[in-house]
């Protein structure tokens, strides 16, 4: 005869990442989204042209419109870009405040972990 023991913990559904500081969680979330070169190319392109429609982006990046659209949605989901509907088109632009927050978070993080020449492997 076998017995099954079920142990229920209070926060069983809590993700392990939620145990870390909010700024580390945000850096990880943004880093995950920015880990694809197409998304970095989109951010760079939007920085250069200030605002554009997704079709313009598709002409600049060697990916299909559908794939570009998927990347745009990921960037929009984390707030790095904004999209405003204009008839049948969506105009995209960088979210300035989010980009500044990202720069501040990353600069603060890298300053925290910076090493002098005597402390590196």
N, CA, C and O atoms as a GROMACS GRO file, in nm:
protein
  484
    1UNK      N    1   0.084  -0.116   0.000
    1UNK     CA    2   0.000   0.000   0.000
    1UNK      C    3   0.089   0.123   0.000
    1UNK      O    4   0.189   0.128   0.072
    2UNK      N    5   0.054   0.223  -0.081
    2UNK     CA    6   0.134   0.345  -0.084
    2UNK      C    7   0.048   0.463  -0.040
    2UNK      O    8  -0.074   0.465  -0.061
    3UNK      N    9   0.112   0.557   0.019
    3UNK     CA   10   0.044   0.677   0.065
    3UNK      C   11   0.101   0.798  -0.007
    3UNK      O   12   0.221   0.807  -0.033
    4UNK      N   13   0.014   0.890  -0.038
    4UNK     CA   14   0.058   1.014  -0.101
    4UNK      C   15   0.034   1.126  -0.002
    4UNK      O   16  -0.076   1.142   0.050
    5UNK      N   17   0.136   1.200   0.022
    5UNK     CA   18   0.126   1.312   0.115
    5UNK      C   19   0.129   1.442   0.035
    5UNK      O   20   0.224   1.467  -0.039
    6UNK      N   21   0.028   1.521   0.050
    6UNK     CA   22   0.022   1.650  -0.020
    6UNK      C   23   0.046   1.760   0.083
    6UNK      O   24  -0.028   1.773   0.181
    7UNK      N   25   0.148   1.838   0.057
    7UNK     CA   26   0.179   1.949   0.146
    7UNK      C   27   0.147   2.078   0.072
    7UNK      O   28   0.199   2.102  -0.037
    8UNK      N   29   0.064   2.160   0.131
    8UNK     CA   30   0.029   2.288   0.070
    8UNK      C   31   0.102   2.398   0.143
    8UNK      O   32   0.100   2.407   0.266
    9UNK      N   33   0.167   2.482   0.066
    9UNK     CA   34   0.234   2.597   0.123
    9UNK      C   35   0.154   2.722   0.090
    9UNK      O   36   0.083   2.727  -0.011
   10UNK      N   37   0.167   2.822   0.176
   10UNK     CA   38   0.091   2.945   0.157
   10UNK      C   39   0.111   3.008   0.021
   10UNK      O   40   0.013   3.032  -0.050
   11UNK      N   41   0.233   3.037  -0.017
   11UNK     CA   42   0.261   3.109  -0.141
   11UNK      C   43   0.310   3.015  -0.251
   11UNK      O   44   0.410   3.044  -0.317
   12UNK      N   45   0.242   2.905  -0.271
   12UNK     CA   46   0.284   2.806  -0.368
   12UNK      C   47   0.288   2.863  -0.510
   12UNK      O   48   0.369   2.820  -0.592
   13UNK      N   49   0.202   2.960  -0.540
   13UNK     CA   50   0.196   3.016  -0.674
   13UNK      C   51   0.293   3.132  -0.692
   13UNK      O   52   0.304   3.186  -0.803
   14UNK      N   53   0.363   3.171  -0.590
   14UNK     CA   54   0.456   3.282  -0.597
   14UNK      C   55   0.577   3.243  -0.681
   14UNK      O   56   0.637   3.137  -0.659
   15UNK      N   57   0.612   3.327  -0.777
   15UNK     CA   58   0.730   3.303  -0.858
   15UNK      C   59   0.854   3.334  -0.778
   15UNK      O   60   0.854   3.424  -0.693
   16UNK      N   61   0.959   3.260  -0.803
   16UNK     CA   62   1.085   3.283  -0.733
   16UNK      C   63   1.139   3.423  -0.761
   16UNK      O   64   1.201   3.484  -0.674
   17UNK      N   65   1.116   3.474  -0.881
   17UNK     CA   66   1.169   3.607  -0.915
   17UNK      C   67   1.108   3.717  -0.828
   17UNK      O   68   1.169   3.822  -0.809
   18UNK      N   69   0.989   3.692  -0.775
   18UNK     CA   70   0.924   3.794  -0.691
   18UNK      C   71   0.993   3.808  -0.555
   18UNK      O   72   0.962   3.899  -0.478
   19UNK      N   73   1.086   3.719  -0.525
   19UNK     CA   74   1.159   3.727  -0.400
   19UNK      C   75   1.272   3.830  -0.406
   19UNK      O   76   1.332   3.863  -0.304
   20UNK      N   77   1.301   3.879  -0.526
   20UNK     CA   78   1.410   3.974  -0.545
   20UNK      C   79   1.358   4.117  -0.546
   20UNK      O   80   1.239   4.142  -0.562
   21UNK      N   81   1.450   4.211  -0.529
   21UNK     CA   82   1.415   4.352  -0.526
   21UNK      C   83   1.344   4.392  -0.656
   21UNK      O   84   1.371   4.336  -0.762
   22UNK      N   85   1.256   4.490  -0.645
   22UNK     CA   86   1.177   4.535  -0.760
   22UNK      C   87   1.265   4.584  -0.874
   22UNK      O   88   1.235   4.558  -0.991
   23UNK      N   89   1.373   4.656  -0.842
   23UNK     CA   90   1.458   4.707  -0.950
   23UNK      C   91   1.527   4.592  -1.025
   23UNK      O   92   1.544   4.600  -1.146
   24UNK      N   93   1.566   4.486  -0.955
   24UNK     CA   94   1.626   4.371  -1.021
   24UNK      C   95   1.523   4.298  -1.108
   24UNK      O   96   1.556   4.249  -1.216
   25UNK      N   97   1.400   4.290  -1.059
   25UNK     CA   98   1.294   4.229  -1.138
   25UNK      C   99   1.270   4.307  -1.266
   25UNK      O  100   1.252   4.248  -1.373
   26UNK      N  101   1.270   4.439  -1.256
   26UNK     CA  102   1.244   4.524  -1.374
   26UNK      C  103   1.360   4.514  -1.473
   26UNK      O  104   1.338   4.506  -1.593
   27UNK      N  105   1.483   4.516  -1.423
   27UNK     CA  106   1.599   4.502  -1.511
   27UNK      C  107   1.592   4.368  -1.585
   27UNK      O  108   1.618   4.362  -1.705
   28UNK      N  109   1.557   4.262  -1.514
   28UNK     CA  110   1.548   4.130  -1.575
   28UNK      C  111   1.438   4.126  -1.681
   28UNK      O  112   1.458   4.069  -1.789
   29UNK      N  113   1.324   4.186  -1.652
   29UNK     CA  114   1.213   4.189  -1.747
   29UNK      C  115   1.253   4.265  -1.875
   29UNK      O  116   1.230   4.217  -1.986
   30UNK      N  117   1.311   4.382  -1.857
   30UNK     CA  118   1.352   4.462  -1.972
   30UNK      C  119   1.465   4.394  -2.049
   30UNK      O  120   1.467   4.398  -2.172
   31UNK      N  121   1.557   4.333  -1.978
   31UNK     CA  122   1.668   4.263  -2.044
   31UNK      C  123   1.617   4.145  -2.126
   31UNK      O  124   1.667   4.120  -2.236
   32UNK      N  125   1.519   4.075  -2.074
   32UNK     CA  126   1.462   3.962  -2.148
   32UNK      C  127   1.403   4.010  -2.280
   32UNK      O  128   1.425   3.950  -2.384
   33UNK      N  129   1.328   4.119  -2.274
   33UNK     CA  130   1.264   4.171  -2.394
   33UNK      C  131   1.368   4.225  -2.492
   33UNK      O  132   1.353   4.211  -2.613
   34UNK      N  133   1.472   4.286  -2.439
   34UNK     CA  134   1.574   4.346  -2.525
   34UNK      C  135   1.679   4.245  -2.572
   34UNK      O  136   1.773   4.282  -2.641
   35UNK      N  137   1.663   4.119  -2.536
   35UNK     CA  138   1.766   4.020  -2.568
   35UNK      C  139   1.761   3.972  -2.714
   35UNK      O  140   1.841   3.887  -2.752
   36UNK      N  141   1.672   4.025  -2.793
   36UNK     CA  142   1.664   3.987  -2.934
   36UNK      C  143   1.717   4.102  -3.020
   36UNK      O  144   1.676   4.216  -3.002
   37UNK      N  145   1.808   4.073  -3.114
   37UNK     CA  146   1.865   4.180  -3.196
   37UNK      C  147   1.761   4.258  -3.277
   37UNK      O  148   1.781   4.376  -3.303
   38UNK      N  149   1.652   4.193  -3.317
   38UNK     CA  150   1.548   4.264  -3.392
   38UNK      C  151   1.485   4.374  -3.305
   38UNK      O  152   1.454   4.482  -3.354
   39UNK      N  153   1.466   4.345  -3.178
   39UNK     CA  154   1.405   4.444  -3.088
   39UNK      C  155   1.501   4.561  -3.064
   39UNK      O  156   1.459   4.676  -3.056
   40UNK      N  157   1.630   4.530  -3.054
   40UNK     CA  158   1.729   4.637  -3.041
   40UNK      C  159   1.732   4.722  -3.168
   40UNK      O  160   1.745   4.844  -3.160
   41UNK      N  161   1.720   4.658  -3.284
   41UNK     CA  162   1.718   4.732  -3.411
   41UNK      C  163   1.593   4.820  -3.419
   41UNK      O  164   1.600   4.933  -3.468
   42UNK      N  165   1.482   4.770  -3.371
   42UNK     CA  166   1.358   4.849  -3.369
   42UNK      C  167   1.376   4.971  -3.279
   42UNK      O  168   1.339   5.082  -3.318
   43UNK      N  169   1.431   4.952  -3.160
   43UNK     CA  170   1.454   5.064  -3.069
   43UNK      C  171   1.546   5.168  -3.133
   43UNK      O  172   1.521   5.288  -3.124
   44UNK      N  173   1.651   5.122  -3.195
   44UNK     CA  174   1.746   5.213  -3.261
   44UNK      C  175   1.676   5.290  -3.374
   44UNK      O  176   1.694   5.411  -3.388
   45UNK      N  177   1.598   5.219  -3.453
   45UNK     CA  178   1.528   5.282  -3.565
   45UNK      C  179   1.429   5.388  -3.514
   45UNK      O  180   1.422   5.497  -3.569
   46UNK      N  181   1.355   5.355  -3.409
   46UNK     CA  182   1.260   5.452  -3.353
   46UNK      C  183   1.331   5.573  -3.294
   46UNK      O  184   1.278   5.684  -3.299
   47UNK      N  185   1.449   5.552  -3.240
   47UNK     CA  186   1.526   5.665  -3.186
   47UNK      C  187   1.570   5.758  -3.298
   47UNK      O  188   1.577   5.880  -3.279
   48UNK      N  189   1.599   5.702  -3.413
   48UNK     CA  190   1.645   5.783  -3.527
   48UNK      C  191   1.531   5.858  -3.594
   48UNK      O  192   1.546   5.975  -3.630
   49UNK      N  193   1.417   5.792  -3.612
   49UNK     CA  194   1.309   5.855  -3.688
   49UNK      C  195   1.201   5.918  -3.601
   49UNK      O  196   1.111   5.982  -3.654
   50UNK      N  197   1.208   5.901  -3.471
   50UNK     CA  198   1.116   5.959  -3.371
   50UNK      C  199   0.978   5.893  -3.370
   50UNK      O  200   0.931   5.857  -3.263
   51UNK      N  201   0.913   5.876  -3.483
   51UNK     CA  202   0.784   5.807  -3.488
   51UNK      C  203   0.766   5.747  -3.627
   51UNK      O  204   0.809   5.806  -3.726
   52UNK      N  205   0.702   5.633  -3.634
   52UNK     CA  206   0.679   5.571  -3.764
   52UNK      C  207   0.570   5.464  -3.753
   52UNK      O  208   0.529   5.428  -3.642
   53UNK      N  209   0.526   5.415  -3.865
   53UNK     CA  210   0.430   5.306  -3.865
   53UNK      C  211   0.504   5.174  -3.879
   53UNK      O  212   0.619   5.170  -3.923
   54UNK      N  213   0.437   5.066  -3.841
   54UNK     CA  214   0.505   4.936  -3.840
   54UNK      C  215   0.553   4.895  -3.979
   54UNK      O  216   0.654   4.826  -3.990
   55UNK      N  217   0.483   4.936  -4.084
   55UNK     CA  218   0.526   4.904  -4.220
   55UNK      C  219   0.662   4.964  -4.251
   55UNK      O  220   0.743   4.902  -4.320
   56UNK      N  221   0.687   5.086  -4.199
   56UNK     CA  222   0.818   5.150  -4.219
   56UNK      C  223   0.928   5.067  -4.153
   56UNK      O  224   1.036   5.048  -4.209
   57UNK      N  225   0.898   5.017  -4.034
   57UNK     CA  226   0.995   4.936  -3.961
   57UNK      C  227   1.024   4.808  -4.038
   57UNK      O  228   1.139   4.764  -4.046
   58UNK      N  229   0.920   4.748  -4.094
   58UNK     CA  230   0.937   4.624  -4.171
   58UNK      C  231   1.026   4.644  -4.292
   58UNK      O  232   1.095   4.552  -4.335
   59UNK      N  233   1.025   4.764  -4.346
   59UNK     CA  234   1.111   4.794  -4.461
   59UNK      C  235   1.258   4.806  -4.421
   59UNK      O  236   1.346   4.790  -4.505
   60UNK      N  237   1.283   4.836  -4.294
   60UNK     CA  238   1.420   4.858  -4.246
   60UNK      C  239   1.483   4.735  -4.183
   60UNK      O  240   1.605   4.725  -4.174
   61UNK      N  241   1.400   4.643  -4.139
   61UNK     CA  242   1.448   4.525  -4.067
   61UNK      C  243   1.418   4.401  -4.152
   61UNK      O  244   1.307   4.388  -4.204
   62UNK      N  245   1.513   4.312  -4.167
   62UNK     CA  246   1.496   4.197  -4.259
   62UNK      C  247   1.405   4.087  -4.203
   62UNK      O  248   1.443   3.970  -4.198
   63UNK      N  249   1.286   4.127  -4.161
   63UNK     CA  250   1.188   4.032  -4.108
   63UNK      C  251   1.052   4.062  -4.168
   63UNK      O  252   1.027   4.173  -4.216
   64UNK      N  253   0.963   3.965  -4.164
   64UNK     CA  254   0.828   3.987  -4.217
   64UNK      C  255   0.751   4.084  -4.129
   64UNK      O  256   0.787   4.106  -4.013
   65UNK      N  257   0.646   4.142  -4.184
   65UNK     CA  258   0.562   4.235  -4.107
   65UNK      C  259   0.504   4.169  -3.983
   65UNK      O  260   0.495   4.230  -3.877
   66UNK      N  261   0.464   4.044  -3.998
   66UNK     CA  262   0.407   3.971  -3.884
   66UNK      C  263   0.509   3.956  -3.772
   66UNK      O  264   0.476   3.977  -3.655
   67UNK      N  265   0.630   3.922  -3.806
   67UNK     CA  266   0.736   3.905  -3.707
   67UNK      C  267   0.770   4.039  -3.642
   67UNK      O  268   0.788   4.047  -3.521
   68UNK      N  269   0.780   4.144  -3.722
   68UNK     CA  270   0.806   4.278  -3.668
   68UNK      C  271   0.694   4.317  -3.573
   68UNK      O  272   0.719   4.374  -3.466
   69UNK      N  273   0.572   4.288  -3.611
   69UNK     CA  274   0.456   4.320  -3.526
   69UNK      C  275   0.465   4.249  -3.391
   69UNK      O  276   0.434   4.307  -3.287
   70UNK      N  277   0.508   4.124  -3.392
   70UNK     CA  278   0.524   4.049  -3.267
   70UNK      C  279   0.631   4.113  -3.179
   70UNK      O  280   0.613   4.123  -3.057
   71UNK      N  281   0.740   4.155  -3.239
   71UNK     CA  282   0.847   4.221  -3.163
   71UNK      C  283   0.798   4.355  -3.107
   71UNK      O  284   0.830   4.392  -2.994
   72UNK      N  285   0.721   4.428  -3.187
   72UNK     CA  286   0.666   4.555  -3.141
   72UNK      C  287   0.576   4.534  -3.019
   72UNK      O  288   0.579   4.613  -2.924
   73UNK      N  289   0.497   4.430  -3.022
   73UNK     CA  290   0.407   4.401  -2.910
   73UNK      C  291   0.485   4.371  -2.782
   73UNK      O  292   0.445   4.413  -2.674
   74UNK      N  293   0.595   4.298  -2.794
   74UNK     CA  294   0.678   4.268  -2.677
   74UNK      C  295   0.738   4.397  -2.619
   74UNK      O  296   0.740   4.416  -2.498
   75UNK      N  297   0.787   4.484  -2.706
   75UNK     CA  298   0.845   4.611  -2.660
   75UNK      C  299   0.737   4.700  -2.598
   75UNK      O  300   0.762   4.769  -2.499
   76UNK      N  301   0.620   4.696  -2.656
   76UNK     CA  302   0.508   4.777  -2.604
   76UNK      C  303   0.461   4.725  -2.469
   76UNK      O  304   0.427   4.802  -2.379
   77UNK      N  305   0.459   4.593  -2.455
   77UNK     CA  306   0.411   4.530  -2.331
   77UNK      C  307   0.491   4.575  -2.208
   77UNK      O  308   0.434   4.591  -2.100
   78UNK      N  309   0.621   4.595  -2.224
   78UNK     CA  310   0.705   4.637  -2.112
   78UNK      C  311   0.719   4.789  -2.104
   78UNK      O  312   0.785   4.841  -2.014
   79UNK      N  313   0.658   4.859  -2.199
   79UNK     CA  314   0.654   5.004  -2.192
   79UNK      C  315   0.767   5.077  -2.262
   79UNK      O  316   0.775   5.200  -2.252
   80UNK      N  317   0.854   5.006  -2.332
   80UNK     CA  318   0.965   5.073  -2.399
   80UNK      C  319   0.919   5.158  -2.518
   80UNK      O  320   0.983   5.257  -2.554
   81UNK      N  321   0.809   5.116  -2.580
   81UNK     CA  322   0.753   5.193  -2.692
   81UNK      C  323   0.604   5.216  -2.668
   81UNK      O  324   0.541   5.148  -2.588
   82UNK      N  325   0.552   5.312  -2.742
   82UNK     CA  326   0.408   5.340  -2.739
   82UNK      C  327   0.356   5.324  -2.881
   82UNK      O  328   0.428   5.348  -2.978
   83UNK      N  329   0.232   5.284  -2.892
   83UNK     CA  330   0.168   5.274  -3.022
   83UNK      C  331   0.035   5.346  -3.020
   83UNK      O  332  -0.049   5.322  -2.933
   84UNK      N  333   0.016   5.435  -3.116
   84UNK     CA  334  -0.109   5.511  -3.123
   84UNK      C  335  -0.178   5.480  -3.255
   84UNK      O  336  -0.119   5.492  -3.362
   85UNK      N  337  -0.304   5.440  -3.246
   85UNK     CA  338  -0.381   5.402  -3.364
   85UNK      C  339  -0.419   5.528  -3.441
   85UNK      O  340  -0.469   5.625  -3.385
   86UNK      N  341  -0.394   5.523  -3.573
   86UNK     CA  342  -0.427   5.633  -3.663
   86UNK      C  343  -0.493   5.572  -3.786
   86UNK      O  344  -0.427   5.538  -3.884
   87UNK      N  345  -0.625   5.558  -3.779
   87UNK     CA  346  -0.697   5.491  -3.887
   87UNK      C  347  -0.665   5.343  -3.888
   87UNK      O  348  -0.687   5.272  -3.790
   88UNK      N  349  -0.611   5.297  -4.001
   88UNK     CA  350  -0.574   5.156  -4.014
   88UNK      C  351  -0.429   5.130  -3.976
   88UNK      O  352  -0.383   5.016  -3.978
   89UNK      N  353  -0.358   5.235  -3.941
   89UNK     CA  354  -0.217   5.222  -3.908
   89UNK      C  355  -0.193   5.247  -3.759
   89UNK      O  356  -0.276   5.307  -3.691
   90UNK      N  357  -0.080   5.200  -3.712
   90UNK     CA  358  -0.038   5.228  -3.575
   90UNK      C  359   0.096   5.301  -3.583
   90UNK      O  360   0.192   5.252  -3.642
   91UNK      N  361   0.101   5.418  -3.523
   91UNK     CA  362   0.225   5.496  -3.516
   91UNK      C  363   0.299   5.457  -3.388
   91UNK      O  364   0.241   5.459  -3.280
   92UNK      N  365   0.424   5.421  -3.402
   92UNK     CA  366   0.505   5.381  -3.288
   92UNK      C  367   0.612   5.485  -3.259
   92UNK      O  368   0.663   5.551  -3.349
   93UNK      N  369   0.643   5.499  -3.130
   93UNK     CA  370   0.752   5.586  -3.088
   93UNK      C  371   0.809   5.532  -2.956
   93UNK      O  372   0.744   5.453  -2.887
   94UNK      N  373   0.929   5.576  -2.923
   94UNK     CA  374   0.989   5.538  -2.796
   94UNK      C  375   0.914   5.605  -2.682
   94UNK      O  376   0.862   5.715  -2.697
   95UNK      N  377   0.908   5.538  -2.569
   95UNK     CA  378   0.854   5.598  -2.447
   95UNK      C  379   0.973   5.658  -2.373
   95UNK      O  380   1.050   5.588  -2.308
   96UNK      N  381   0.986   5.790  -2.384
   96UNK     CA  382   1.102   5.859  -2.328
   96UNK      C  383   1.124   5.833  -2.181
   96UNK      O  384   1.237   5.808  -2.140
   97UNK      N  385   1.018   5.837  -2.101
   97UNK     CA  386   1.034   5.818  -1.957
   97UNK      C  387   1.079   5.676  -1.924
   97UNK      O  388   1.156   5.656  -1.831
   98UNK      N  389   1.031   5.578  -1.999
   98UNK     CA  390   1.072   5.439  -1.975
   98UNK      C  391   1.218   5.418  -2.016
   98UNK      O  392   1.291   5.346  -1.948
   99UNK      N  393   1.261   5.482  -2.125
   99UNK     CA  394   1.400   5.470  -2.168
   99UNK      C  395   1.492   5.532  -2.064
   99UNK      O  396   1.597   5.477  -2.032
  100UNK      N  397   1.452   5.647  -2.010
  100UNK     CA  398   1.532   5.713  -1.905
  100UNK      C  399   1.537   5.625  -1.781
  100UNK      O  400   1.644   5.609  -1.721
  101UNK      N  401   1.423   5.567  -1.742
  101UNK     CA  402   1.421   5.476  -1.626
  101UNK      C  403   1.512   5.356  -1.648
  101UNK      O  404   1.585   5.315  -1.558
  102UNK      N  405   1.509   5.301  -1.770
  102UNK     CA  406   1.594   5.187  -1.802
  102UNK      C  407   1.741   5.225  -1.790
  102UNK      O  408   1.820   5.151  -1.731
  103UNK      N  409   1.778   5.341  -1.846
  103UNK     CA  410   1.917   5.387  -1.837
  103UNK      C  411   1.959   5.405  -1.692
  103UNK      O  412   2.068   5.365  -1.653
  104UNK      N  413   1.872   5.465  -1.611
  104UNK     CA  414   1.903   5.485  -1.470
  104UNK      C  415   1.919   5.352  -1.396
  104UNK      O  416   2.013   5.334  -1.318
  105UNK      N  417   1.827   5.258  -1.421
  105UNK     CA  418   1.835   5.126  -1.358
  105UNK      C  419   1.966   5.056  -1.396
  105UNK      O  420   2.036   5.003  -1.309
  106UNK      N  421   1.996   5.055  -1.525
  106UNK     CA  422   2.116   4.985  -1.573
  106UNK      C  423   2.243   5.053  -1.523
  106UNK      O  424   2.337   4.986  -1.480
  107UNK      N  425   2.247   5.186  -1.528
  107UNK     CA  426   2.365   5.257  -1.478
  107UNK      C  427   2.386   5.229  -1.330
  107UNK      O  428   2.499   5.203  -1.286
  108UNK      N  429   2.278   5.234  -1.251
  108UNK     CA  430   2.288   5.206  -1.108
  108UNK      C  431   2.334   5.064  -1.082
  108UNK      O  432   2.417   5.041  -0.994
  109UNK      N  433   2.282   4.970  -1.158
  109UNK     CA  434   2.320   4.830  -1.140
  109UNK      C  435   2.467   4.810  -1.173
  109UNK      O  436   2.540   4.746  -1.097
  110UNK      N  437   2.513   4.864  -1.287
  110UNK     CA  438   2.652   4.843  -1.327
  110UNK      C  439   2.749   4.920  -1.238
  110UNK      O  440   2.863   4.878  -1.222
  111UNK      N  441   2.706   5.030  -1.181
  111UNK     CA  442   2.791   5.099  -1.084
  111UNK      C  443   2.806   5.014  -0.958
  111UNK      O  444   2.913   5.008  -0.897
  112UNK      N  445   2.696   4.949  -0.920
  112UNK     CA  446   2.696   4.861  -0.801
  112UNK      C  447   2.792   4.744  -0.817
  112UNK      O  448   2.859   4.705  -0.721
  113UNK      N  449   2.800   4.690  -0.936
  113UNK     CA  450   2.882   4.571  -0.956
  113UNK      C  451   3.015   4.601  -1.024
  113UNK      O  452   3.089   4.509  -1.061
  114UNK      N  453   3.046   4.728  -1.040
  114UNK     CA  454   3.172   4.762  -1.107
  114UNK      C  455   3.290   4.714  -1.024
  114UNK      O  456   3.286   4.712  -0.901
  115UNK      N  457   3.392   4.678  -1.094
  115UNK     CA  458   3.512   4.628  -1.028
  115UNK      C  459   3.632   4.708  -1.074
  115UNK      O  460   3.638   4.753  -1.188
  116UNK      N  461   3.724   4.726  -0.986
  116UNK     CA  462   3.849   4.791  -1.022
  116UNK      C  463   3.940   4.691  -1.092
  116UNK      O  464   3.909   4.572  -1.098
  117UNK      N  465   4.049   4.738  -1.143
  117UNK     CA  466   4.141   4.649  -1.214
  117UNK      C  467   4.197   4.541  -1.122
  117UNK      O  468   4.228   4.431  -1.167
  118UNK      N  469   4.208   4.571  -0.996
  118UNK     CA  470   4.265   4.472  -0.902
  118UNK      C  471   4.163   4.365  -0.863
  118UNK      O  472   4.200   4.263  -0.804
  119UNK      N  473   4.035   4.385  -0.896
  119UNK     CA  474   3.931   4.291  -0.851
  119UNK      C  475   3.872   4.205  -0.963
  119UNK      O  476   3.762   4.152  -0.946
  120UNK      N  477   3.938   4.190  -1.072
  120UNK     CA  478   3.879   4.109  -1.179
  120UNK      C  479   3.959   3.980  -1.200
  120UNK      O  480   4.076   3.970  -1.164
  121UNK      N  481   3.891   3.884  -1.258
  121UNK     CA  482   3.953   3.754  -1.282
  121UNK      C  483   4.037   3.753  -1.408
  121UNK      O  484   4.096   3.650  -1.442
   0.00000   0.00000   0.00000
